[in-house]
Each structure stands twice: as structure tokens, then as C-alpha cells.
């Protein structure tokens, strides 16, 4: 196999075009085989095999900079840059990262797990190159879905203005994670389908070549004539108006054509955009047929394409989606908003039942937040379903447009806490700290899937400002679902286990850990009270004062950043009450980025275990003899 002899990009340089095509087929076979065991972003990577080969064949990484937007489509890049032998560890604890990662390889010059950042980074690298008087290439690869992100549009505008040498490759597969939406997507569709432009352009160039020795004025007239064909047959010529030389669209799976187009692009002075049409899932029929579900695949059977999924209680995401349907049937004000994640956020069924009340705004979290504010200002009840890590991108809109105006927006914050294989770029561990400080916002987290349902009811019924419920990327506990749905009194906690010697204030999925530790301490004769601190803000101040009155040492436990999190809020309350002698141990995620692995491994790494809690309790509470 050719692939066995490819260890670094230099190994590509001596191959013929036919051999490169053979290598592309072998890489697809390799990816399908390896990801059937580990899972991962299969469809996006199958779509960029030829494109990635062409880049490494023509250019010289790492001197030439390749910036992959999002980074989940970098598997082929990793294969070609010496990491093929580590693919058995993909997305596993201490294994190969599923995104571009600077510490992994000198060829990974930019790392990102969020979309729409590549063009800004590329512009920075291009300016740095010019200031250093270097001559390396800078190439950004961005998808058509990511191009709808406001940051990408801002960067396009700046790049066109500066006119630095910079190559942008638009990987147009008509699909990000969900089907793309918006005017820009429709514009690209018109370019893809318009073959008259290419033919007209060729005819003009042919005619011009027939004219001998055109002098000054006539040459300018000829150029205007050629340009007029663009304006006649291409809707908008938008990229060229922004200052780019536009090449394409070109078939991203036709290697000879792709290589020739990239060679032409490399000769352009100033910014150039190469519009490449690819097929997500290319070469594996199940992924071609359903690239949305194969965007991020769990392990699967290669022959049938059937994904191997664990049997058990429903995921919190599924419970959320079903509950929102139930609430929407009861309340016509309820509408759902998602930034390009209808499937991941559990809203596919909602969209089919209430298509007129479902809004996928594309990769545009900032717009989604302010759009929700606009809906709420007119008396609707928007439910903004968003991953914790992606809500970070709309922080200013949450502060300025929603909370400052005290609008009735409900946030359904999915993937709160550790997210497992997606790792540090996707960990949902910062939202408590960055939301808790915002005035007017109520923040809660359920102990199980049944409480999530009632929290959703609470959020929809709440009409005193913005309210958020955060929930993890795991299966529920398998508890029974009681009816009917009911609102939970705002700011109230509940005692799940009595105890007179110490207390654990636990949030969400940390409650089973706290209960297990309390059971172990009971065997030592120590009674530990376990509190479901379901409202992170406002907290149950009456219960906190009661704990102080009893002078109970306590531990706060949250799957969120320790700095500025729930535990900090407890200490701030006691400080405000001048209760400075309280014995409080805060346990949260330490001040570093926790890498990929399973959720269980991530929790083990940071000490979210009953054994750790027992050790901390033993340090807080004088040891007692075990009661008879």
C-alpha cells in the first residue's frame, strides 16, 4: 500500500497524479476502518481527502501555514504529517486529539474547536509574515457553513481591504452539521449551478487572445468587457467585490483539476479565494447518504453502517427535546432557536411538529441570542438551545441584549460539564462562572432527567427575566418520569440525605458522587447531609444560613470551573453575611484545560470521586467511632 510509505509530507512529492488518487482511496479505507472502532468526525474528513493531499503535495508545511477552520476535518492532515500510527487512540484519554493541536505536531499551526476563526488567524499570520519579510504561504480552509459566522465575514472584509497574499479555500459541501441556512448559502448555490459563467469567461479570454498587440486604452476596455460578463451571468460576484480573486467552483475530488487550480491560485498577487465543491462522506455510502448523522459518528459496523450505541436510559438531550414538545403544545408562545445544531440539541422532532416555531439560524450564536431577545420583547417565549461551549461565543449579547433588558429568554444549555472525546475546546465547564455574575439571570441544573423536565416547565412559566437550565452530555439515571409537569420554586434546594456532622452541596451529575461518599462516611459513623443545590443562582439563602447556624463543615461540588463557580458563590454569600468562620471546601474543575477522553476519565483526573470526597470529609470532620 502507498499509505504505508507516507510518513511526512515530503513523501508525497515524488508521486504521480495517479498514485495520489490511489493514496486518496487508501486514506478513505483507512479512515472508515479506524473510526469504526474509535468513532469521530468521519463525513467531514472523507470529504477533504483530495484537497488535503493537494495542499501537502503542492506546498511545504510547516513553513507554509495551513489553517483548518474548526479543525475536526484535519484527520487526513494528521495522517500525512506522521500521526497515522496513533489513530487507534483517536479521541481517547492521552491519545490523538480529534482536532488540530499545536502540541501534537509542528504542522498544526492553529487549533480551534469552534467555527469561523480560520480567516482571522490567517490574516494575522499573513501580516506577521510580511512584517518579518518572509515569503511563506498562508492558506485557510473554511467550510461554507462556517463562512456564515459573523467573525468570518469580518475577516473577509479586512483581508480584502489589506490585499495581502493569502489563499482562502472555501470547502463547499452544502452541509456544516445541519443543512446550511441563509442568503450566503443560497448565493453559493447559484454559483455552483451556473455553468454559463465559466463558458462565457472562456469565450471572452479566447477572443482577447485573438486581438494582436492591444495598446493602453483598448486593453482597459477589453478588461471591462471581460468583467461585464461576470456581472451579467454571476449573481453578485460577491467575493471579487470584497477584493478577492475568485477561482472556481472546482470539483474537489478531481485531483488533476484541483492541483491545476491551486497552482493558478498560488500565482495570484493579493487575496485569492478558491471555491472547491466536495461531498461530505465521500467514498462511504452510509455517510454520503446521511452526512448529518455521520458528521460525528459513534463506533459502527463497516458493512452495514449501523452505529453501535449503548442501551440504557435516554440522554438528557432527548429528554429536553421531548419535554419542549410537550410544553409547546401547552403554550403557543414557545419557540425554539438553535445555531446550526438541531440534531445535537434534540430539536429534530420539535421541528417536524412545529416547523413554523423552529428557527435554525446557522452558525451564528451572537445573532441567535439577540434574535431570541427580539422574540421575547414581543411576548413570545424563546428557548435558545445551545451547547455550553458555543454559548461562550454570544456572551456580550447575553449580557447586553438579554439580561440588561431583563427579557424572558430561556436558555437550554446542553453539554454542560465534561464532554468526553471532544475535549478541551468543547468542555462545558465555564458557563457557571460567566453566567453567575450577570444581573437578572436565574441559573439551575437538575439532579436527574425527571427534574430536567420540571426545570423546563419552570423556565417556560417564568416571566421575571432570563432563565437558564444546564444539563450534561450523558444518559439520565433511569428514574421514573412523574406527571404532570410542575414549576419548581425559584431558589430552593432540597435535602436528599440527612446528616448532622457535615454537608455536601452538590450540583447536577455530582449528586450521585456525593451520595456515594455519604454512604461510605456513614460506615465510619459520620452523618453527611447531601443537598441538591439545583439553583446555582439564586441560591437557597435560608438553607445556607441554617447550615451556618448548625456550624456544619461543608464541601461544594460542581462539574464546572472552580474559579468563580458555584462554590465561590457560597463563599461570597457567607462573606456578605459576615460569617467568616465557615469551614467550606470548594471542589471544582482546576485551573487548566482538561483534554479529551471519556467523561469518567476526565472526572477521575480532576478528583470528582467518592474517594476524594471521603478524604476531604475526614480532614474536615473529627473521626468518630463507627456507631454500633
Buried (B, 14 or more C-beta within 10 A) or exposed (E): EBBEEBBEBEBBEEBEEEEBBBBBEBBBBBBBEBBBBBBBBBBBBBBBBBBBBBBBBBBEBBEBBBBBBBBBBBBBBBBBBBBBEBBEBBBBBEBBBBBBBEEBBEBBBBBBBBBBBBBBBBBBBBBEBBEEEEEBBBBBBBBBBBBBBBBBBEBBEBBBEBEBBBBBBBBBBBBBBBBBBBEBBEBBBEBBEBEEBBEBBEEBEEEBEEEEEEEEEEEEEBEEEBEEBBEEBBEEBBBBEBBBBBBBBBBBBBBEBBBEBBEBBBEBEBBBBBBBBBBBBBBBEBBBEBBBBBBBBBEBEBEEBEBEEEEEBBBBBBBBBBBBBBBBEEEEBBBBBBBBBBBBBBBBBBBEEBEEBBBBBBBBBBBBBBBBBEBBBEEBBBBBBBBBBBBBBBBEBBBEBBBBBBBBBBBBBBBBBBBBBBBBBBBBBBBBBBBBEBEBBBBBBBBBBBBBBBBBBBBBBBEEBBBBBBBBBBBBBEEEBEEEBEBBEBBBBBEBBEBEBBBBBBBBBBBBBBBBBBBBBBEBEBBBBBBBBBBBBBBBEEBBBEBBEEEBBBBBBBBBBBBBBBBBBBBEBBEEEEBEEBEBBBBBBEEEEBBBBBBBBBBBBBBBBBEBBBEBBBEBBEEEEEEE
